[in-house]
């Protein structure tokens, strides 16, 4: 049985979780989230906790066993999202690398012959700060925030020789030595 699935999800103050049959509705100060209920599990909301209980023997049903911990983790992420929200910070490093917000789009100058325009999906907010070199992506859905940040980073990932590109704030780029520094040998 899943060790993660067995743990109850604590509901922080200010967050309300209701089970309406086919949906688990989660409301908090940052917004509202819904989770479609899986028929293989029972969701109990009691004592400021959400408990996920399998309807069948998890040891015999492989599909339930695989989804048990995932169901609990997804609910925990949604509860944390409506309470605190999720934030991903991206840095643009390189000469002339800039970003600008234009409504729900980010226009980036990344050293290409054309500006790169990126549409921000619904449910996610983005903000460009610090001399147009810092992008902050926020939202209540952990998956959507992470996916949006990953797509932004994919426009120009950091390269190992000069360290230029779009990188996460806490990311360390593993640098490589160039040809001349590596000890090129003449004939």
C-alpha positions as CSV (number, residue, x, y, z in Angstrom):
1,X,0.0,0.0,0.0
2,X,1.2,3.5,-0.8
3,X,2.9,5.3,2.1
4,X,2.0,8.7,0.7
5,X,-1.6,7.7,0.0
6,X,-2.2,6.7,3.6
7,X,-1.2,10.1,5.0
8,X,-4.2,12.6,5.5
9,X,-4.1,16.0,3.8
10,X,-4.2,18.8,6.4
11,X,-6.6,21.6,5.6
12,X,-5.1,25.0,6.6
13,X,-7.3,27.7,8.1
14,X,-9.1,29.8,5.5
15,X,-9.4,26.8,3.1
16,X,-12.8,25.0,2.7
17,X,-13.0,21.5,1.1
18,X,-16.4,20.0,0.2
19,X,-17.2,16.7,-1.4
20,X,-20.1,17.1,-3.9
21,X,-20.4,13.5,-5.2
22,X,-18.5,13.8,-8.5
23,X,-16.2,16.7,-7.5
24,X,-14.0,17.7,-4.6
25,X,-14.3,21.5,-4.4
26,X,-11.5,23.4,-2.7
27,X,-11.8,27.1,-1.9
28,X,-9.2,29.4,-0.4
29,X,-7.9,32.9,-0.3
30,X,-6.0,32.6,-3.6
31,X,-8.9,31.1,-5.5
32,X,-11.0,27.9,-6.2
33,X,-9.9,24.5,-7.5
34,X,-11.8,21.4,-8.4
35,X,-10.7,17.7,-8.4
36,X,-12.7,15.1,-10.4
37,X,-13.4,12.2,-8.1
38,X,-11.9,8.8,-9.1
39,X,-14.4,6.0,-8.7
40,X,-11.7,3.7,-7.2
41,X,-11.3,5.9,-4.1
42,X,-13.5,7.4,-1.3
43,X,-12.7,10.9,-0.1
44,X,-13.5,11.7,3.5
45,X,-13.4,15.3,4.7
46,X,-13.3,15.3,8.6
47,X,-11.4,17.0,11.4
48,X,-9.7,19.6,9.0
49,X,-8.3,16.7,7.0
50,X,-9.0,15.0,3.7
51,X,-8.4,11.2,3.7
52,X,-8.2,9.2,0.5
53,X,-9.4,5.6,1.1
54,X,-9.4,2.9,-1.7
55,X,-12.7,1.2,-2.3
56,X,-11.0,-2.1,-3.2
57,X,-8.0,-4.0,-1.9
58,X,-5.1,-2.0,-3.2
59,X,-2.7,-5.0,-3.1
60,X,-4.9,-6.9,-5.6
61,X,-5.8,-4.1,-7.9
62,X,-2.7,-2.8,-9.7
63,X,-4.4,0.3,-11.2
64,X,-5.6,1.4,-7.8
65,X,-2.2,0.8,-6.2
66,X,-0.6,3.0,-8.9
67,X,-3.1,5.8,-8.5
68,X,-3.4,5.8,-4.7
69,X,-0.5,8.0,-3.8
70,X,-1.0,10.2,-6.8
71,X,-4.6,11.0,-5.9
72,X,-3.5,12.1,-2.4
73,X,-0.6,14.2,-3.8
74,X,-2.8,16.0,-6.3
75,X,-5.3,16.9,-3.6
76,X,-2.5,18.1,-1.3
77,X,-1.1,20.3,-4.2
78,X,-4.5,21.8,-4.8
79,X,-5.1,22.6,-1.1
80,X,-1.6,24.3,-0.9
81,X,-2.3,26.1,-4.2
82,X,-5.5,27.8,-3.0
83,X,-3.9,28.6,0.4
84,X,-0.5,29.9,-0.6
85,X,-0.2,29.6,-4.4
86,X,2.8,28.5,-6.5
87,X,5.6,30.7,-7.8
88,X,8.4,30.0,-10.4
89,X,11.0,32.7,-11.1
90,X,12.9,32.8,-14.3
91,X,16.0,34.9,-15.1
92,X,17.1,36.0,-18.5
93,X,20.9,36.1,-18.7
94,X,22.7,37.4,-21.8
95,X,23.5,40.7,-23.6
96,X,20.3,42.2,-25.0
97,X,18.0,39.5,-23.5
98,X,14.8,41.2,-22.5
99,X,11.2,40.5,-21.9
100,X,8.1,42.7,-21.9
101,X,4.5,42.1,-20.9
102,X,1.8,43.0,-23.4
103,X,-1.6,42.1,-22.0
104,X,-1.5,38.3,-21.6
105,X,1.6,37.9,-23.8
106,X,5.3,38.1,-23.1
107,X,7.4,39.4,-25.9
108,X,11.1,38.3,-25.6
109,X,14.2,39.5,-27.3
110,X,16.5,36.4,-27.0
111,X,19.2,36.9,-29.7
112,X,17.1,35.6,-32.5
113,X,16.3,37.6,-35.7
114,X,12.8,38.0,-34.5
115,X,11.1,38.6,-31.1
116,X,9.5,35.6,-29.4
117,X,5.9,36.0,-28.4
118,X,4.6,33.7,-25.6
119,X,0.9,33.4,-24.7
120,X,0.3,33.0,-20.9
121,X,-2.5,30.4,-20.4
122,X,-5.6,31.1,-18.3
123,X,-5.1,30.4,-14.6
124,X,-1.5,31.7,-14.6
125,X,-0.2,35.2,-14.0
126,X,3.1,36.4,-15.2
127,X,5.1,39.5,-14.3
128,X,8.3,41.0,-15.8
129,X,10.5,42.9,-13.3
130,X,14.1,44.0,-12.7
131,X,15.2,45.7,-15.9
132,X,13.1,43.3,-18.0
133,X,15.3,40.3,-17.1
134,X,13.2,38.6,-14.4
135,X,9.9,36.7,-15.1
136,X,7.7,35.6,-12.2
137,X,5.0,33.0,-13.0
138,X,2.3,32.6,-10.3
139,X,-0.9,30.6,-9.9
140,X,-2.9,28.1,-7.8
141,X,-2.3,25.1,-10.1
142,X,1.2,23.6,-9.5
143,X,1.2,21.7,-12.7
144,X,0.1,24.6,-14.9
145,X,2.6,27.0,-13.2
146,X,5.5,24.5,-13.7
147,X,4.5,23.7,-17.2
148,X,4.3,27.4,-18.2
149,X,7.7,28.1,-16.6
150,X,9.2,25.1,-18.4
151,X,7.8,26.3,-21.8
152,X,9.2,29.7,-21.2
153,X,12.6,28.2,-20.3
154,X,12.5,26.1,-23.4
155,X,12.6,29.2,-25.7
156,X,16.3,29.6,-24.9
157,X,17.6,27.1,-22.3
158,X,20.9,28.0,-20.6
159,X,24.0,26.9,-22.5
160,X,27.0,25.6,-20.7
161,X,29.8,27.6,-22.2
162,X,28.7,31.2,-21.5
163,X,25.7,30.6,-19.2
164,X,23.4,32.6,-21.4
165,X,19.7,31.8,-21.7
166,X,16.5,31.5,-19.6
167,X,17.0,29.7,-16.3
168,X,15.2,29.2,-13.1
169,X,16.2,31.4,-10.2
170,X,17.6,28.6,-8.1
171,X,19.1,26.7,-11.1
172,X,22.9,26.2,-11.3
173,X,24.2,25.9,-14.8
174,X,27.0,23.4,-15.1
175,X,29.7,25.3,-17.0
176,X,32.1,23.8,-19.4
177,X,35.6,25.0,-20.5
178,X,35.9,26.3,-24.0
179,X,38.3,24.9,-26.6
180,X,41.2,27.3,-25.7
181,X,40.9,26.7,-22.0
182,X,40.7,22.9,-22.4
183,X,44.3,22.8,-23.6
184,X,44.2,22.7,-27.4
185,X,47.3,21.1,-28.8
186,X,49.0,22.3,-31.9
187,X,50.6,20.1,-34.6
